[in-house]
Amino acid sequence: MTAFVFNEINFDNHEQVVFASEAKSGLKAIIAIHNTHLGPAMGGCRMWNYASEADAVRDVLRLSRGMTYKNAVAGLPIGGGKSVIIGDPKTEKSPALFEALGEALERLGGRYVTAEDVGTSPADMANVAAKTSYVAGLGDRGDPSPFTALGCFVGAQAAVKHRFGRDSMEGLTVALQGLGHVGYDYARRLKQAGAKLVVADIDQAALQRAQDELGAEVVDIHAIYDVNADIYAPCALGATVNADTIQRLKAKVIAGAANNQLASADLGDVLRRKEILYAPDFVINAGGIIKVCYEYLNTPEDGMDAHVRRIGETLTEIFVRADVEGMATSIIADQIAEARFKQ
């Protein structure tokens, strides 16, 4: 397994990768600390029923690296890290499981701070907090989802302004994939701004709610890429922009909440050549980590909303630089991040 980690394309000089297990609770977790040059690594804990341990390693390395870039571009005094728990979040959760994770974090002495992510919740983080202080996003006020959705919305506004030369979302069609906490709140904001919604999800209850409350049109999860939309908003898992789907997309803007939306780095340039404006995922979806960082560091929250809204300004800077330099927006975003965390 060690050789696999070092040779994995997403390893990218991770500072530390820890495999944590605890027999009584059944914990099988991987904690990845990518970079701590700007501060302690911070990133959520994902619980997922991975097909293999290799898949879990690949995911945590990819996500951890992405957090370094996200936190740096967002101007936060933290580095990047991530953790994953191997297991079914619907059937295998227990307080003991997350307490065991807390003990593993405590042994790291503050090098990594966790929070909720896909498959975990503020309630789970409360169980982590029973064993360590290196956890954020606790209680009702700890939910970062609304702030992630806000960042995506202002980011979409910036993309629409740049790509279509208009300030309004009125009449635009958004193909939105994934109606979880972030996706649904993002959809609500888009609807309020006058956009038409076409949605897809595996959760039938979420689809029905979107129909009833937002007037959304529902399509099959495999058909969302073929929608005649202005904006494609991936808000589920990553890599949905790939060699297949990129040929099917009709949208001229990609602005969604999912992490690692591009299946491979070269697709950023493919999107540029196809004149599809891509809002780099780790820039547009940074609202949640901004909120969590403010909470964890006890930073006065009166400036938090403005900090999240600056995501739109950052994206505009990226879009303009990409045009001037004839480069993919994803590359420009990487350059901005690296200039900060590699110092």
Helices and strands as residue ranges (DSSP letters): H 2-7, E 16-22, E 27-35, E 41-42, E 45-48, H 53-73, E 79-86, H 95-107, E 112-113, H 122-129, G 140-142, H 145-164, E 173-177, H 181-192, E 196-200, H 204-214, E 217-218, G 224-226, E 231-234, G 245-247, E 253-254, H 267-273, E 277-278, H 281-284, H 287-296, G 301-303, H 304-325, H 329-341
